[in-house]
Amino acid sequence: MADTSRTDQAGQDRNAGDVGVGPFITISRQFGCYGFSLGLLLMEILNDDAAPEETWRIYHREILERLATETNMAAELLDREQAEQPRLLVDFFRSFKKSRIPSGYEIRKGITTIIRGLAMDGHAILIGQGGAQATHDLPNGLWLRLEAPEEWRCREVALREGLSETQARKRVAEMEKQREEVRKLYRKQLQRVPEYHLTYDCSVFTLAQIARHVVQAMRIKGLA
């Protein structure tokens, strides 16, 4: 598990233009596109030449949710509270003091806080969870989006999960509805147009090709 000190809400305490922010990558994807697999490829390529103190790490839903519900991390972040920090952070972590399970919305706020902290600390590959929207005002990041035609995604899901065509279509529709609800939640408060720096069609490019192109883009921007 990642060191919880990496989740410090530095992004709320420092100027967003601070050159010490990042580098980081966020990967948004339609269901059926292989965002986590792309993240693993990028991590492998980037770590080939990385110094030990600049090792890239990947974070996805399970890790972020686990971090968001750890009470020891909550206490640590509350200890670091400063007057100018937003009430969102304080109210979320104080909910653990009430010995109750936080609502999904509270967990979402906690994950947003964690995403920003990981992005600020740098060398983080953040999969899903509204990463681009949560870091919309931070420099030294690259926001990616993976898409593909519905037919292609349904075939991939059917093959990957051993489903029939009908089952795969239902699965894709359900998951896309859930993800769109999360994106709408972020858009209400964190709006940026365009939302992503680079968008790829996974039915046209292989993950290996996308990974090579992303690394080249990072080098052009001085992120790798």
VMD Tcl script that draws the C-alpha trace (Angstrom):
set ca {
  {0.00 0.00 0.00}
  {1.14 3.51 -0.73}
  {2.64 5.64 2.01}
  {-0.26 7.69 3.38}
  {1.98 10.74 3.58}
  {1.57 10.90 -0.19}
  {-2.06 11.90 0.36}
  {-1.24 15.26 1.98}
  {-3.66 17.87 0.67}
  {-0.80 20.02 -0.52}
  {-2.78 21.02 -3.57}
  {-5.10 23.06 -1.35}
  {-2.26 24.78 0.52}
  {0.13 25.69 -2.30}
  {-0.31 27.78 -5.37}
  {-1.48 25.58 -8.23}
  {1.36 26.93 -10.33}
  {4.00 25.53 -7.99}
  {6.66 23.82 -10.11}
  {6.94 21.16 -7.42}
  {3.61 19.65 -8.46}
  {3.61 16.31 -10.27}
  {4.34 14.91 -12.74}
  {1.21 12.77 -12.91}
  {-1.10 11.04 -15.40}
  {-4.84 10.49 -15.20}
  {-6.57 7.87 -17.33}
  {-10.31 8.07 -17.98}
  {-11.93 5.35 -20.05}
  {-15.18 4.06 -21.39}
  {-16.09 0.66 -19.99}
  {-14.51 -2.01 -22.16}
  {-11.35 -0.01 -22.81}
  {-8.28 -1.16 -20.95}
  {-7.33 1.78 -18.76}
  {-5.59 -0.24 -16.06}
  {-3.63 -2.24 -18.63}
  {-2.48 1.00 -20.25}
  {-1.45 2.27 -16.83}
  {0.67 -0.83 -16.24}
  {2.38 -0.39 -19.63}
  {3.13 3.26 -18.91}
  {4.47 2.44 -15.47}
  {6.80 -0.20 -16.93}
  {8.13 2.13 -19.65}
  {8.53 5.15 -17.37}
  {10.27 3.17 -14.64}
  {12.87 1.79 -17.03}
  {14.84 5.04 -16.78}
  {13.47 6.40 -13.49}
  {15.65 7.07 -10.48}
  {14.61 5.25 -7.28}
  {13.13 8.43 -5.82}
  {11.13 9.00 -9.02}
  {9.48 5.59 -9.32}
  {6.05 5.76 -10.91}
  {3.12 4.11 -9.12}
  {-0.35 3.19 -10.30}
  {-3.53 3.86 -8.32}
  {-6.97 2.52 -9.17}
  {-10.38 2.29 -7.52}
  {-9.63 -0.40 -4.96}
  {-6.49 1.32 -3.66}
  {-8.11 4.75 -3.54}
  {-11.18 3.47 -1.71}
  {-9.03 1.62 0.79}
  {-6.99 4.74 1.46}
  {-10.13 6.84 1.79}
  {-11.55 4.64 4.55}
  {-8.44 4.25 6.71}
  {-9.01 6.05 9.99}
  {-5.29 6.41 10.76}
  {-4.84 8.32 7.53}
  {-7.84 10.47 8.40}
  {-6.32 11.42 11.72}
  {-2.99 12.21 10.08}
  {-4.55 14.55 7.55}
  {-6.66 16.27 10.18}
  {-3.51 16.96 12.19}
  {-2.13 18.79 9.15}
  {-5.19 20.97 8.78}
  {-4.53 24.65 8.23}
  {-6.98 27.52 8.42}
  {-7.13 27.99 4.68}
  {-7.95 24.36 3.86}
  {-11.45 23.75 2.51}
  {-14.19 22.53 4.84}
  {-14.73 19.63 2.44}
  {-11.58 17.91 3.68}
  {-12.22 18.54 7.36}
  {-15.89 17.54 7.32}
  {-15.15 14.32 5.47}
  {-12.54 13.00 7.84}
  {-14.37 14.12 10.98}
  {-17.21 11.83 9.95}
  {-15.06 8.88 11.05}
  {-15.18 10.19 14.62}
  {-18.90 9.40 14.72}
  {-18.37 5.64 14.46}
  {-20.52 5.30 11.39}
  {-19.92 4.19 7.84}
  {-19.52 7.26 5.62}
  {-21.94 7.69 2.75}
  {-20.90 7.13 -0.85}
  {-20.76 10.87 -1.34}
  {-18.42 11.31 1.62}
  {-16.14 8.59 0.29}
  {-16.19 10.33 -3.10}
  {-15.01 13.55 -1.46}
  {-12.28 11.63 0.33}
  {-11.10 10.00 -2.88}
  {-10.96 13.41 -4.55}
  {-8.75 14.66 -1.74}
  {-6.48 11.64 -2.09}
  {-6.23 11.96 -5.88}
  {-5.10 15.56 -5.54}
  {-2.53 14.64 -2.90}
  {-1.07 11.84 -5.02}
  {-0.95 14.09 -8.08}
  {0.80 16.82 -6.09}
  {3.39 14.36 -4.80}
  {4.09 13.23 -8.36}
  {4.94 10.13 -10.39}
  {1.38 8.87 -10.01}
  {-0.75 7.14 -12.63}
  {-4.38 7.63 -11.56}
  {-6.99 5.33 -13.11}
  {-10.56 6.57 -13.32}
  {-12.42 8.09 -10.36}
  {-12.69 11.50 -12.00}
  {-8.94 12.03 -11.85}
  {-8.82 14.65 -14.62}
  {-11.62 16.67 -13.08}
  {-10.19 16.42 -9.56}
  {-6.80 17.73 -10.77}
  {-8.11 20.22 -13.33}
  {-6.22 23.17 -11.79}
  {-2.89 21.42 -11.18}
  {0.10 21.80 -13.53}
  {2.50 19.10 -14.75}
  {-0.15 16.51 -15.46}
  {-1.34 14.69 -18.58}
  {-5.02 13.75 -18.79}
  {-5.88 10.82 -21.05}
  {-9.19 9.45 -22.28}
  {-9.75 6.01 -23.86}
  {-12.81 5.47 -26.03}
  {-14.03 3.02 -28.66}
  {-17.19 2.23 -30.62}
  {-19.83 0.41 -28.57}
  {-19.71 -2.68 -30.76}
  {-15.97 -3.03 -30.19}
  {-16.29 -2.56 -26.44}
  {-19.11 -5.10 -26.18}
  {-17.01 -7.69 -28.01}
  {-14.07 -7.04 -25.71}
  {-16.21 -7.32 -22.58}
  {-17.86 -10.53 -23.83}
  {-14.45 -12.07 -24.49}
  {-12.86 -10.83 -21.28}
  {-15.71 -11.82 -18.95}
  {-17.07 -14.86 -20.79}
  {-20.45 -13.27 -21.49}
  {-22.94 -13.63 -24.29}
  {-23.43 -10.70 -26.67}
  {-26.67 -9.74 -24.90}
  {-25.08 -9.97 -21.48}
  {-22.10 -7.92 -22.60}
  {-24.33 -5.16 -23.98}
  {-26.22 -5.01 -20.70}
  {-22.99 -4.92 -18.72}
  {-21.53 -2.11 -20.83}
  {-24.73 -0.06 -20.54}
  {-24.89 -0.47 -16.76}
  {-21.26 0.43 -16.19}
  {-21.35 3.41 -18.52}
  {-24.39 4.74 -16.66}
  {-22.55 4.48 -13.34}
  {-19.44 6.19 -14.71}
  {-21.42 8.98 -16.32}
  {-23.08 9.71 -12.98}
  {-19.65 10.10 -11.39}
  {-18.51 12.40 -14.20}
  {-21.65 14.54 -13.84}
  {-20.93 14.90 -10.13}
  {-17.49 16.30 -10.87}
  {-18.64 18.54 -13.72}
  {-20.91 20.48 -11.37}
  {-17.95 21.88 -9.46}
  {-14.87 21.11 -11.53}
  {-15.45 22.21 -15.10}
  {-12.78 22.40 -17.76}
  {-13.13 22.37 -21.54}
  {-11.69 20.32 -23.10}
  {-11.68 17.76 -20.32}
  {-8.67 15.79 -21.63}
  {-5.34 16.51 -23.28}
  {-5.30 13.34 -25.38}
  {-8.16 11.06 -26.44}
  {-7.53 7.69 -28.10}
  {-9.75 5.28 -30.03}
  {-8.80 1.84 -28.69}
  {-10.32 0.15 -31.75}
  {-7.72 1.89 -33.93}
  {-4.58 1.89 -31.78}
  {-3.17 -0.94 -29.69}
  {-2.34 -0.28 -26.04}
  {1.37 -0.57 -26.86}
  {1.04 2.10 -29.55}
  {-0.92 4.38 -27.22}
  {1.64 3.93 -24.45}
  {4.52 4.87 -26.74}
  {2.67 7.94 -27.96}
  {1.82 9.04 -24.40}
  {5.43 8.72 -23.28}
  {6.52 10.79 -26.29}
  {3.94 13.45 -25.40}
  {5.21 13.46 -21.82}
  {8.78 13.99 -23.00}
  {7.67 16.88 -25.21}
  {5.99 18.49 -22.21}
  {8.95 17.77 -19.93}
  {7.03 15.33 -17.72}
  {9.32 12.36 -18.35}
}
mol new
graphics top color blue
foreach p $ca { graphics top sphere $p radius 0.5 }
foreach p [lrange $ca 0 end-1] q [lrange $ca 1 end] { graphics top cylinder $p $q radius 0.2 }
display resetview
